[in-house]
Amino acid sequence: MKVDLYERIWMYGVVVMLAAFFASTAIAAARGGIHPPSHVETIDPRKAIGDPRFQPQGVSLDQNGHVHARVIGLTFAWMPAEMTLPSGTPVTFHVTSIDVQHGFEIAGTNGQAQIIPGYISQFTTQFDEGEYLIVCNEYCGAGHHIMAAKLHVVPPARWTRPSVTTVRQSDAGGEHAEH
């Protein structure tokens, strides 16, 4: 079969572009640690509020000094409604829902995840100093527009460190928190 020169140029160009896109994605994942939010950890949505993995809700430190924020979404509210974090420090968010699907978005940042009942979404990001609005960007009902929380980001010297929470693996494969 004879393929015209211009068609061959376009075919090779498309192959090169696809290779560049796949390579850039692979490099970002491998070298930059950029991965999609996970949905591998499950939770019983009816028991999420009392689940040890979400105790304490809000900000805590693990035994290595890493900052974690545990947030639960429920119809038209985020628990906790306010959190204070240190600027320039990586923070790992653990977010779940007890009722319907929500979208967890920290406005003006790259922090966002889809929150599905029965799963724990997790992502890590860091912030510049300031105040951020946490909104639900997935329609969740008639009061969706009022579902918001605040995130205060202060210099590390002004941040009050919470207590250290140790995390152990349960027999079912999930993590449980101990103080």
HELIX and SHEET records of a PDB file:
HELIX    1   1 LEU A    5  ARG A   31  1                                  27    
HELIX    2   2 PRO A   45  LYS A   47  5                                   3    
HELIX    3   3 PRO A   52  PHE A   54  5                                   3    
HELIX    4   4 HIS A  144  ILE A  146  5                                   3    
HELIX    5   5 PRO A  156  ARG A  158  5                                   3    
SHEET    1   A 5 SER A  38  THR A  42  0                                        
SHEET    2   A 5 TYR A 119  THR A 125 -1                                        
SHEET    3   A 5 VAL A  91  SER A  97 -1                                        
SHEET    4   A 5 VAL A  67  LEU A  74  1                                        
SHEET    5   A 5 GLY A  58  LEU A  61 -1                                        
SHEET    1   B 5 SER A  38  THR A  42  0                                        
SHEET    2   B 5 TYR A 119  THR A 125 -1                                        
SHEET    3   B 5 VAL A  91  SER A  97 -1                                        
SHEET    4   B 5 VAL A  67  LEU A  74  1                                        
SHEET    5   B 5 ALA A  77  MET A  79 -1                                        
SHEET    1   C 5 GLU A  82  PRO A  86  0                                        
SHEET    2   C 5 ALA A 148  VAL A 154  1                                        
SHEET    3   C 5 GLY A 130  CYS A 136 -1                                        
SHEET    4   C 5 HIS A 102  ILE A 106 -1                                        
SHEET    5   C 5 GLN A 112  ILE A 115 -1                                        
SHEET    1   D 2 THR A 166  GLN A 169  0                                        
SHEET    2   D 2 GLU A 175  GLU A 178 -1                                        
END                                                                             
